[in-house]
Amino acid sequence: MHCLVVEDDPVIAAHVLDGLCAAGRSADHAATGRAALERLSHGRYDAVVLDRMLPDLGGLEVLSAMRAAGEARPPVLVLSALGSLADRIEGLEAGGDDYLAKPFAMEELLARLNAITRRRPGPAEAARLAVGRLELDPSRHSAAFAGQQALLNRKLYSLLAHMMRHADKVVTRDMLLEHVWGYAFAPTTNIVESNMSRLRTRLLDLGIDPIETQRGHGYVLRSGLCT
């Protein structure tokens, strides 16, 4: 596994880099958001450890820039002293694949990195998907309908891909938590609902609204609304 560690604190950066090296991982270091984006534009990484509070671009701004690049990006573990529930939700909804608050144990960081890299898109998600005229392009992480295109962050892309693979079937909240977020338990947050709302907004930008909520059951993507 080759990682990019984005951390401006030299002590924490050295701790993470040493821990990755001891675990048999290779890693590069960037001390600023702009340096991270430069490295990402020229290198290939299996995962990114991203601090939120950087001296130039904040971590969430880096996530936004990665998403706007329109290419499949590596999974991101957000690492931050901002560890409240609201902070964690904000980091996940911004496109982080997981969130770890400081102070942290190196063993947990490694376990979380292993988990998010295992959840990277498999062959079914990496292939171009289509339901009616609604299409997903894995090379750009985008959705397209009737000539319009919308870029999606990693989580929204995975969410829509799962809904499209199960078109016209009820997909429950627990199913989404397991297959999109990799959770074996149901968290008390509204992470599914908030991301589904964001996905619907992106689809409305394309002039399409194919996802229905079935209260008490889950969600259905109607293929008949994708024509």
Steps between C-alpha positions, in 0.01 A plus 500: 500500500636842399354788702510877499515657847378861504594648839663832592605400853849347456474286815167345399614461139816316611295277730261402219777452244703285741192294585418440134860403427508259796181340367658445160329791324673765292401865534561852374448812709340836419491777762242719324180454306650637179800269530259209545308588184827531310609154611158353420512645149830327425498183710284196565397422856298221658380723786533851644527598867373858503517751785214751509688803633772586249678835462372582150209290374296323767454126477139532386613740224754240390220241487291738290789559259563126470133448416499786248795345316246253363723194525473193719687591817651289777298447819557765766533462878439841658720552807421793724494649849145607409331192637144597590208312348421800277864518385508130414175519306626808313818320401315192378242700309778702335625178343724343763480121507571486874581739783744457789529754780829600664653373721498158340666160523711404200344153506155651447622724218645197322180300552289783358731538199470128433121524523459791257736349245304173515186700422641655182275439196511144370452387139122546513534861607798573276299410189282758327143467627180604325132498591300646215676823403661540842866400477794482740851564369765343729787679326363839605288401801205669335134443420349597166145533372370645173831666419548655844776391736553532877821416686450290814722450800610146581216431742221639278641304206497177704150576626359559152684196360341279765154641431543451125617141540180436696262707287128447571582317826469632855844573645490535878701740714686207657592367155645838404693528826653158438575522129579872455647591839627158606324520838393181672287704739245779468644833626273751668582772245294580190794438267291299251217752491728802460704339222183382325373858512824626347483233230145596410608864472778401259254294294251788496779710348486251212122538472418159646349384831486118489555410867193450717489470879285219634451594864584221738655295221773686309559644155418397142660624179225482236633402159185642341603846621839472327370496143 
